């Protein structure tokens, strides 16, 4: 997934002129369990990654799928103090990312869960088949 403008998300590789940026949903295996979304960048010609930003899942306020009536690769993530616009490599990749993110929120957030808006129904618990 590519951040609208020039970045990527969720472990999908496409080349940009300055490298790739990905968003990863992470969960610790230590107690108490913590879940986060981390933006990492891999610069061209490098095998290592640099962490650019990290948000705890509790900071996620809204996931906007942009248009639930068409297969669009674009989406927005709204955090307490940040707003990121992304473009997945494909609509299918966006759907998979949303399913993982929605499932992680349902499992690890007990109080305030983020709002998923403009998302296709299959993301919200309908079809959970990963493509």
Backbone as CSV, one residue per row, in Angstrom:
resi,resn,N_x,N_y,N_z,CA_x,CA_y,CA_z,C_x,C_y,C_z
1,UNK,0.838,-1.159,0.000,0.000,0.000,0.000,0.879,1.215,0.000
2,UNK,0.483,2.170,-0.718,1.286,3.370,-0.864,0.571,4.531,-0.204
3,UNK,1.314,5.336,0.531,0.704,6.500,1.112,0.444,7.466,-0.020
4,UNK,-0.775,8.024,-0.061,-1.080,8.955,-1.139,-0.056,10.056,-1.072
5,UNK,0.641,10.232,-2.129,1.747,11.156,-2.168,3.015,10.397,-2.510
6,UNK,3.421,9.453,-1.655,4.624,8.679,-1.998,4.970,7.565,-1.036
7,UNK,4.042,7.048,-0.261,4.414,6.038,0.731,3.629,4.757,0.574
8,UNK,4.022,3.692,1.278,3.416,2.364,1.170,2.936,1.868,2.516
9,UNK,2.105,0.850,2.492,1.629,0.242,3.734,1.551,-1.268,3.616
10,UNK,1.576,-1.938,4.699,1.343,-3.370,4.900,2.204,-4.312,4.065
11,UNK,3.457,-4.308,4.251,4.362,-5.309,3.695,4.102,-5.641,2.238
12,UNK,3.966,-4.633,1.426,3.785,-4.834,0.003,4.827,-4.005,-0.709
13,UNK,5.569,-4.619,-1.592,6.697,-3.920,-2.199,6.379,-3.397,-3.584
14,UNK,6.511,-2.114,-3.740,6.620,-1.500,-5.059,7.688,-0.438,-4.916
15,UNK,8.331,-0.130,-5.975,9.465,0.783,-5.926,8.993,2.225,-6.041
16,UNK,9.526,3.066,-5.193,9.345,4.504,-5.303,10.714,5.115,-5.525
17,UNK,10.758,6.367,-5.903,12.060,6.955,-6.209,12.927,7.080,-4.955
18,UNK,12.323,7.125,-3.772,13.103,7.230,-2.542,12.955,5.998,-1.666
19,UNK,12.287,4.974,-2.136,12.095,3.768,-1.344,10.628,3.518,-1.080
20,UNK,10.357,2.566,-0.194,8.993,2.151,0.111,8.666,2.434,1.568
21,UNK,7.422,2.847,1.830,6.944,3.029,3.194,5.761,2.098,3.398
22,UNK,5.779,1.353,4.490,4.756,0.369,4.786,4.137,0.640,6.144
23,UNK,2.866,0.261,6.292,2.207,0.284,7.595,2.052,-1.157,8.050
24,UNK,2.371,-1.406,9.302,2.283,-2.752,9.853,1.435,-2.727,11.113
25,UNK,0.533,-3.678,11.231,-0.213,-3.867,12.469,0.598,-4.855,13.297
26,UNK,0.958,-4.459,14.516,1.806,-5.286,15.367,1.148,-5.513,16.712
27,UNK,1.360,-6.704,17.269,0.869,-7.044,18.603,2.023,-7.686,19.356
28,UNK,2.280,-7.199,20.577,3.354,-7.784,21.380,2.910,-9.129,21.941
29,UNK,3.879,-9.978,22.256,3.525,-11.250,22.882,3.810,-11.218,24.380
30,UNK,4.163,-10.048,24.898,4.370,-9.874,26.341,3.087,-9.369,26.980
31,UNK,2.904,-9.707,28.243,1.755,-9.215,29.011,2.152,-7.913,29.701
32,UNK,1.343,-6.884,29.740,0.066,-6.784,29.036,0.294,-6.611,27.534
33,UNK,-0.575,-7.213,26.754,-0.476,-7.156,25.297,-0.702,-5.729,24.819
34,UNK,0.140,-5.299,23.875,-0.012,-3.974,23.278,-0.060,-4.119,21.767
35,UNK,-0.976,-3.393,21.148,-1.114,-3.413,19.693,-0.806,-2.028,19.155
36,UNK,-0.159,-1.998,17.984,0.214,-0.714,17.399,0.202,-0.793,15.879
37,UNK,0.230,0.378,15.272,0.414,0.513,13.832,1.729,1.257,13.661
38,UNK,2.638,0.666,12.908,3.965,1.241,12.722,4.191,1.525,11.244
39,UNK,4.672,2.721,10.962,5.045,3.092,9.599,6.557,2.929,9.478
40,UNK,6.989,2.077,8.571,8.418,1.842,8.362,8.772,2.153,6.914
41,UNK,10.024,2.539,6.704,10.499,2.881,5.368,11.727,2.056,5.034
42,UNK,11.754,1.552,3.824,12.929,0.866,3.307,13.466,1.713,2.162
43,UNK,14.684,2.201,2.331,15.282,3.040,1.308,15.830,2.188,0.175
44,UNK,15.814,2.736,-1.013,16.285,2.032,-2.198,17.716,1.550,-1.997
45,UNK,17.943,0.292,-2.309,19.268,-0.294,-2.181,19.604,-0.801,-0.792
46,UNK,18.677,-0.671,0.150,18.918,-1.105,1.520,18.052,-2.318,1.846
47,UNK,18.572,-3.181,2.725,17.777,-4.329,3.172,17.156,-4.081,4.544
48,UNK,17.521,-2.963,5.176,16.989,-2.663,6.508,15.826,-1.681,6.418
49,UNK,15.107,-1.583,7.530,13.944,-0.708,7.619,14.171,0.338,8.696
50,UNK,13.592,1.512,8.504,13.681,2.592,9.476,12.260,2.909,9.929
51,UNK,12.047,2.926,11.249,10.727,3.269,11.773,10.517,4.769,11.610
52,UNK,9.418,5.144,10.963,9.098,6.549,10.735,8.119,7.079,11.774
53,UNK,7.091,6.303,12.079,6.062,6.703,13.048,5.485,5.443,13.669
54,UNK,4.951,5.601,14.883,4.258,4.484,15.521,3.123,5.054,16.362
55,UNK,1.957,4.408,16.254,0.795,4.793,17.037,0.272,3.570,17.757
56,UNK,-0.084,3.726,19.004,-0.760,2.660,19.723,-2.160,2.533,19.134
57,UNK,-2.685,1.330,19.110,-3.994,1.097,18.513,-5.074,1.939,19.191
58,UNK,-4.891,2.230,20.478,-5.851,3.071,21.207,-5.936,4.480,20.631
59,UNK,-4.911,4.922,19.912,-4.890,6.261,19.323,-5.646,6.327,17.995
60,UNK,-5.965,5.178,17.411,-6.681,5.149,16.141,-8.141,5.518,16.374
61,UNK,-8.604,6.564,15.709,-9.975,7.048,15.893,-10.895,6.636,14.747
62,UNK,-10.346,6.606,13.510,-11.213,6.341,12.370,-10.420,5.710,11.223
63,UNK,-11.057,4.736,10.578,-10.541,4.125,9.363,-11.569,4.435,8.278
64,UNK,-11.149,5.157,7.253,-12.063,5.589,6.203,-11.712,4.867,4.905
65,UNK,-12.628,4.024,4.434,-12.422,3.278,3.198,-12.718,4.077,1.942
66,UNK,-13.056,5.343,2.072,-13.316,6.312,0.996,-14.628,6.044,0.250
67,UNK,-14.814,4.851,-0.319,-16.023,4.571,-1.094,-16.404,3.098,-0.964
68,UNK,-17.500,2.793,-0.240,-17.890,1.388,-0.048,-18.529,0.760,-1.287
69,UNK,-18.840,1.558,-2.292,-19.556,1.055,-3.466,-18.651,0.698,-4.639
70,UNK,-17.362,0.896,-4.493,-16.452,0.504,-5.575,-15.151,-0.014,-4.969
71,UNK,-14.455,-0.819,-5.729,-13.170,-1.355,-5.284,-12.101,-0.290,-5.470
72,UNK,-11.838,0.426,-4.397,-10.843,1.487,-4.419,-9.683,1.085,-3.527
73,UNK,-8.488,1.452,-3.913,-7.304,1.134,-3.115,-6.996,2.235,-2.098
74,UNK,-7.682,3.357,-2.158,-7.414,4.485,-1.271,-8.095,4.312,0.083
75,UNK,-7.434,4.804,1.139,-8.043,4.850,2.465,-7.295,5.838,3.341
76,UNK,-7.959,6.245,4.414,-7.389,7.192,5.368,-7.376,6.583,6.763
77,UNK,-6.356,6.916,7.532,-6.273,6.543,8.946,-6.194,7.821,9.763
78,UNK,-7.130,7.978,10.698,-7.164,9.156,11.566,-6.804,8.728,12.980
79,UNK,-5.723,9.313,13.508,-5.266,9.043,14.864,-5.564,10.271,15.728
80,UNK,-5.315,10.175,17.030,-5.542,11.310,17.923,-4.842,12.571,17.430
81,UNK,-3.590,12.434,17.021,-2.813,13.612,16.635,-2.201,13.506,15.251
82,UNK,-2.762,12.673,14.389,-2.193,12.506,13.051,-3.266,12.031,12.079
83,UNK,-3.018,12.287,10.814,-3.918,11.874,9.738,-3.047,11.395,8.590
84,UNK,-3.227,10.145,8.148,-2.444,9.584,7.048,-3.365,9.145,5.928
85,UNK,-3.003,9.481,4.693,-3.732,9.055,3.506,-2.879,8.009,2.796
86,UNK,-3.523,6.890,2.403,-2.800,5.766,1.819,-3.448,5.295,0.534
87,UNK,-2.663,4.625,-0.293,-3.162,3.927,-1.467,-2.524,2.546,-1.468
88,UNK,-3.349,1.521,-1.410,-2.848,0.137,-1.462,-2.442,-0.185,-2.899
89,UNK,-1.665,-1.231,-3.058,-1.302,-1.668,-4.410,-2.538,-2.133,-5.172
90,UNK,-3.483,-2.758,-4.448,-4.735,-3.224,-5.046,-5.862,-3.045,-4.035
91,UNK,-7.088,-3.086,-4.513,-8.244,-3.039,-3.610,-8.265,-4.275,-2.716
92,UNK,-7.815,-5.407,-3.234,-7.757,-6.639,-2.459,-6.772,-6.503,-1.290
93,UNK,-5.635,-5.867,-1.528,-4.656,-5.650,-0.461,-5.228,-4.737,0.626
94,UNK,-5.954,-3.711,0.215,-6.606,-2.824,1.181,-7.604,-3.610,2.020
95,UNK,-8.396,-4.472,1.386,-9.386,-5.282,2.087,-8.711,-6.179,3.121
96,UNK,-7.623,-6.815,2.747,-6.889,-7.678,3.676,-6.352,-6.877,4.856
97,UNK,-5.774,-5.705,4.587,-5.265,-4.845,5.649,-6.396,-4.437,6.597
98,UNK,-7.540,-4.049,6.033,-8.691,-3.656,6.848,-9.195,-4.815,7.700
99,UNK,-9.251,-6.014,7.138,-9.718,-7.173,7.891,-8.798,-7.452,9.077
100,UNK,-7.508,-7.398,8.842,-6.544,-7.615,9.926,-6.676,-6.521,10.974
101,UNK,-6.774,-5.280,10.528,-6.891,-4.150,11.452,-8.195,-4.226,12.249
102,UNK,-9.303,-4.525,11.589,-10.599,-4.625,12.277,-10.580,-5.754,13.305
103,UNK,-10.055,-6.917,12.918,-9.974,-8.055,13.830,-9.085,-7.724,15.034
104,UNK,-7.965,-7.067,14.797,-7.054,-6.692,15.890,-7.730,-5.704,16.838
105,UNK,-8.460,-4.742,16.304,-9.183,-3.784,17.149,-10.237,-4.487,17.996
106,UNK,-10.997,-5.404,17.384,-12.034,-6.129,18.119,-11.440,-6.987,19.227
107,UNK,-10.281,-7.548,18.973,-9.672,-8.463,19.939,-8.944,-7.744,21.073
108,UNK,-8.243,-6.648,20.776,-7.358,-6.047,21.769,-7.829,-4.724,22.360
109,UNK,-8.829,-4.093,21.780,-9.337,-2.847,22.356,-10.621,-3.128,23.121
110,UNK,-10.639,-2.752,24.386,-11.825,-3.024,25.196,-12.721,-1.795,25.337
111,UNK,-12.136,-0.621,25.384,-12.924,0.592,25.602,-13.378,1.219,24.285
112,UNK,-12.632,2.153,23.824,-13.009,2.923,22.643,-12.402,2.304,21.382
113,UNK,-13.255,1.750,20.534,-12.800,1.158,19.281,-12.905,2.199,18.168
114,UNK,-12.018,2.136,17.174,-12.102,3.110,16.080,-13.341,2.892,15.228
115,UNK,-13.751,3.947,14.591,-14.898,3.911,13.692,-14.411,3.511,12.297
116,UNK,-15.034,2.512,11.715,-14.745,2.110,10.342,-15.865,2.669,9.481
117,UNK,-15.547,3.638,8.629,-16.576,4.258,7.785,-16.244,4.034,6.310
118,UNK,-17.267,4.075,5.492,-17.120,3.905,4.046,-16.367,2.625,3.692
119,UNK,-16.643,1.556,4.437,-15.989,0.267,4.218,-17.001,-0.735,3.675
120,UNK,-16.529,-1.638,2.844,-17.396,-2.684,2.325,-17.792,-3.624,3.465
121,UNK,-18.998,-4.186,3.391,-19.525,-5.004,4.488,-18.672,-6.223,4.785
122,UNK,-17.982,-6.773,3.794,-17.170,-7.967,4.035,-16.032,-7.697,5.014
123,UNK,-15.650,-6.453,5.159,-14.568,-6.094,6.085,-15.077,-6.122,7.527
124,UNK,-16.327,-5.844,7.715,-16.885,-5.719,9.060,-17.427,-7.030,9.603
125,UNK,-16.904,-8.150,9.145,-17.300,-9.423,9.721,-18.076,-10.309,8.791
126,UNK,-18.289,-9.881,7.562,-18.986,-10.714,6.592,-18.048,-11.807,6.101
127,UNK,-17.546,-11.676,4.906,-16.627,-12.650,4.330,-15.227,-12.391,4.873
128,UNK,-14.654,-13.369,5.534,-13.302,-13.209,6.092,-12.275,-13.979,5.296
129,UNK,-12.540,-14.187,4.039,-11.576,-14.887,3.188,-10.463,-13.920,2.810
130,UNK,-9.239,-14.350,3.008,-8.102,-13.513,2.644,-7.695,-13.863,1.229
131,UNK,-7.495,-12.836,0.434,-7.138,-13.023,-0.973,-5.639,-12.982,-1.129
